[in-house]
Structures are given as C-alpha cells and as structure tokens.
Amino acid sequence: MASYFVNRTQYTFFEQNMGLFRNFLNEKTFLGVDIGTTSIKIAEVERKEQGFELVNYGVLETHGYLERYNEALQSSTLKLSETNTPFYVKMLLKHAGIHAKSSIVSLPAFLTFSTLIEVPSMSDSEIKKFMEYQGRQYIPLPLENIQYEWVKVGERKDETGSIKHQVFLVSVPKEYAAEYKKIFDQANIVLKGIEIEGMGLARSLTLGMKDPTLIVDIGGRSTSFSVAVDGMLKFSGQTDFSGGSLTQTVAKGLGISPLRAEELKKQRGLIGLGGEHELSTLIQPTLDVIISEAKRVATDFESNYKEKVARVILSGGGANMPGLEEYFSKQFGMEAKRANPFQYVKLPAVLTPIAQELGPVLSVAIGLGAKGLE
C-alpha cells in the first residue's frame, strides 16, 4: 500500500551536450523528481524576479517495504520498479494538481560511482582528454557501459609546491538512465536531465556557505553522505544502514509490528522519558553506526582536501526524528541542524507552519527543480 500527502498552492541521457551538469534555459517552471527507495518527492519550482519559489509539491511514501522487502520502489539490490513507479508518479501529479512537464530526476548514491581524482595543472580540454584515456582505471565498469561526467572542484599545492587540480568524477550505468527514460515516458513527463542526489542537496542546502558542510541524508533503505561547499558537491559516501534499519531494530526489540515501530520512532525518537527511555536505548546503537560512517566520510574529505568540516545538516525523512539534531551535535562536537532548503528557494507563506518538517523531505527535489531554472 502507498500513502501520499500533497499540497496545492526529445531527452536522451546519451545525447552530446547533455549530462549530469547541464543547464536548461527558457523554462519558467520546472519539476524536481526525487525517486527514493521508499518514496517519491516532487517539487514544482518557479523562477520569480527575486529568485526561485516552491509553488507546489507532492510526496508519496510506501510503507509495505517495512514488512515485505520487495515492495520498495528501488534498493541497492533491486532495480527501479518499472511497473509501479510510473503509476505512482502519475497519481502523485494528479492529486497534487501539478501541471508542469519538464523535469530533472535524481539518481540515488547507490546507483552511481563517484570518486575524487587529482591531476596535474592543465586546461579543461586536457582534462577531458585525460579522462577519455585514463578514466577507465577509476571506474569499476567498462566505459562503453556507463555515462560519466567530471567537474573541477578545487586545487591544492602538493609537498613539492606543484598545483594539483581536484576533479570529481561521477559515472552512471547506461541501463539505469534508460530505465528512468522509460518510466518518465510512461508517466507523460518530459525528462530533461539526470543528476545524482548529492548535487541537488548541495545546491539547495549549502549555497553561500564557504566552509565545508557534511549532509547526512537518512532515507528509508539507505543513508547517503555528501560534503559540499557553496552549492558544489565535493565528496560523497553511502551506507545501507538507514531509517528503516532503526525501525526494524525497534520492532524486534519491543516485539511490535514494523508499522507500529515506525510510528513510535517518528513520535518519540530519542526523547522518550521513563518507560519510553527503552526506545532511545534501542535506537542509539544502530544510529551510532550511521554516525560512524558519517565521521569516516568527513575524515576522508578532510584528508583529501586539507579542510575541516564546519557543520552537519540532516536531510531525508529520517531527519525529522525527535532528538536527532541534539544527538548528532553531541556526537560530532559541532552544530547539526535539519535541512532548510527554503533559505534558497522561497516558501509560500501558507506552508510556513510545516517548513521545518517539509524541508528535509524536499531538499533533493527542490535542488533539482532549481537546477532546471539556473
């Protein structure tokens, strides 16, 4: 079963000049579509004179995956469901009253491969040639089976004083791009681009932040980690420990159904007192694994870039668990806040009361929608 809540207020991935970092022109309204492992989020973003504004959105969440593994929309071991996903997307658009058609979709971290490469100081054309001839050694799949893009994200001096360019390389298996194209055709949406979710998060959550920010995106079936500076994704990682892992731990520990455990986690989280203290005791060990992975990503980034992570932003549906910000702040020894993409994309006044809850859920989709209007 799927539940949804809504509020009203010719592309091919392989065409030359179209890729993960492309800009789209002459559009006034754009859809960012975030298809996760257990949910679909759509943000309709409009270009205004003073910037961008969220004019409509829709969120659909599936809960059957909590009890039946094969009811996830997609996972690290299951392909995107080409049967159910177009139906869900069309249903969500209809109930939300969304009429825009141009869109960008996100790819979850586990469907992509990304790495940071250092190359000697050279021109963009020379880097392109380098990637064409040397890129295969960095990508664990034959080049003919993938689409790859790269972007310069920094530079540093090595111990000899020589300048090294830092290049972020992203590759996507062509079969996944083809699957998305088919799904969007069936849903009657014009798919104009594909972008990894970390780029959407970086854009919507870190513009104007000159110090490195670690974004922890806690989804239903996986958690992704992104380090970004001023809207630019610079480093990433992923783990299968997730919000669903926390729910399953609570269900087993209390001997209750996963659906009931999910409710308790969302209502009480880490702030239960007295008899409810057992809930936080159950949650913490699994949460500590996620935090450990987050710290590892931050350490790897700091080692590569020689810069310190300055803050933590919590995104995804799991970020709304009570007490999570305080727990992350304590474990990291620095500020950890829930995602707020509405610093970048204006939110209609009618939605202000639910902005804090809505922000972490829509961060990727808002970043994608804004990408289409840049």
C-alpha positions, -999 to 999 in steps of 0.1 A, spaced: 0 0 0 11 35 -6 0 67 11 5 103 -1 2 138 12 1 167 -11 -1 205 -10 -17 226 -37 -8 262 -38 133 149 -271 156 139 -239 181 110 -240 208 108 -214 234 100 -241 229 130 -264 260 150 -269 260 182 -247 235 166 -222 248 153 -190 248 155 -152 259 191 -150 239 206 -179 219 239 -175 184 243 -190 173 276 -205 140 293 -212 119 274 -186 98 293 -161 86 263 -141 104 230 -135 99 198 -117 125 182 -95 116 145 -91 133 126 -63 126 88 -65 140 72 -34 139 37 -22 106 40 -4 91 74 -16 86 98 -44 90 135 -39 82 161 -65 89 199 -62 75 223 -87 98 253 -87 91 286 -104 115 314 -114 105 347 -99 120 382 -102 136 378 -68 148 342 -72 131 308 -71 99 298 -53 83 265 -45 48 267 -60 36 231 -55 48 198 -42 38 162 -37 51 134 -15 42 97 -18 55 72 8 53 35 6 52 15 39 49 -20 27 87 -23 25 88 -24 63 73 -59 62 79 -70 27 114 -63 12 102 -65 -24 78 -36 -20 105 -10 -20 105 12 -51 141 5 -56 171 -6 -35 208 -14 -37 199 -49 -48 166 -43 -67 162 -23 -99 137 6 -101 102 -8 -104 92 0 -140 57 -14 -133 46 6 -102 67 37 -104 51 54 -135 16 48 -119 27 63 -86 43 94 -103 11 100 -124 -11 96 -93 10 120 -73 10 146 -101 -28 143 -104 -36 146 -66 -11 175 -62 -25 193 -91 9 197 -107 8 205 -145 44 213 -153 61 187 -175 98 195 -178 118 176 -151 151 165 -137 153 133 -118 177 123 -91 198 91 -90 204 77 -55 240 73 -44 240 35 -46 232 36 -84 263 58 -91 300 57 -87 319 88 -77 355 95 -68 379 124 -63 409 124 -87 439 147 -86 455 157 -119 484 180 -127 476 216 -135 461 215 -171 433 231 -192 398 218 -193 404 204 -228 435 185 -215 415 171 -185 388 159 -210 415 140 -230 429 127 -197 395 113 -187 389 97 -221 422 78 -220 428 74 -182 392 74 -168 388 36 -171 412 30 -143 390 49 -119 356 34 -129 348 -2 -120 327 -8 -151 336 -9 -189 334 27 -203 311 15 -230 285 6 -204 285 39 -185 279 76 -189 304 97 -170 308 134 -162 335 153 -143 338 188 -128 367 206 -112 360 212 -75 393 226 -62 430 227 -63 459 224 -39 497 225 -37 515 192 -31 546 188 -10 568 200 -39 547 232 -45 531 219 -77 495 227 -83 471 198 -84 435 201 -98 409 182 -78 384 166 -102 351 150 -90 342 121 -114 307 107 -115 296 76 -136 262 61 -141 254 28 -158 236 34 -191 210 9 -182 197 30 -153 194 61 -174 174 40 -199 151 28 -171 144 63 -160 137 75 -195 112 47 -200 94 54 -167 91 91 -174 78 84 -209 51 62 -193 43 89 -168 39 115 -195 67 137 -182 95 152 -203 128 141 -187 154 167 -195 182 156 -172 195 132 -146 216 143 -116 229 124 -86 210 133 -54 241 147 -36 243 175 -62 207 185 -56 213 185 -18 245 206 -22 226 232 -43 196 235 -21 213 234 13 248 250 11 248 280 -13 266 308 4 283 285 29 320 289 23 331 262 48 326 225 41 292 211 52 285 174 57 250 165 46 236 132 61 206 121 41 187 95 60 163 76 38 141 45 42 166 20 29 199 38 27 218 68 41 240 89 18 267 114 29 277 144 9 303 171 16 296 204 -2 309 239 -3 288 268 -16 264 246 -36 291 224 -50 293 187 -42 329 177 -34 328 143 -17 302 115 -11 296 82 5 267 58 13 257 30 37 228 6 38 220 15 75 190 38 74 158 49 88 143 15 80 171 -1 100 162 19 130 125 9 126 134 -28 124 156 -25 155 127 -10 175 102 -36 161 124 -65 172 134 -50 205 98 -42 216 82 -72 199 58 -50 178 49 -47 142 73 -26 120 45 -2 112 39 5 149 76 8 154 78 34 126 50 54 144 69 53 177 101 63 161 86 93 144 66 104 176 92 98 203 126 91 187 154 98 211 135 120 236 114 94 254 114 95 292 106 70 319 91 39 302 98 54 268 135 55 275 138 20 262 130 33 227 160 56 226 182 28 241 172 6 212 177 32 185 211 45 196 234 15 186 221 15 150 222 53 148 258 52 161 267 30 131 253 57 107 272 84 127 304 63 125 301 62 87 294 99 86 325 106 106 345 83 82 333 103 52 341 136 69 376 123 78 383 111 43 372 145 29 394 164 53 424 142 44 419 148 7 411 185 8 430 196 39 399 214 51 377 208 82 340 201 80 323 230 98 287 218 103 263 189 98 230 191 80 204 163 84 182 156 55 157 129 43 126 117 61 147 103 89 160 137 98 126 145 114 131 120 142 128 138 176 161 144 193 182 136 163 197 171 159 209 172 195 223 136 194 243 143 162 256 176 176 268 159 207 285 130 188 302 153 163 310 181 187 296 207 162 263 221 151 239 197 134 207 211 120 177 198 100 178 207 63 163 240 53 162 245 15 139 275 20 169 297 25 175 292 -12 140 286 -27 112 308 -12 84 290 5 47 303 2 35 318 35 8 292 38 34 265 42 54 282 69 39 262 98 52 229 83 85 243 69 107 226 95 92 191 87 89 197 50 125 209 44 144 177 50 119 157 29 120 180 -2 157 191 -2 167 169 -31 136 177 -52 139 214 -46 176 213 -56 167 195 -88 139 219 -97 162 249 -92 188 233 -114 164 233 -143 159 271 -139 195 281 -134 
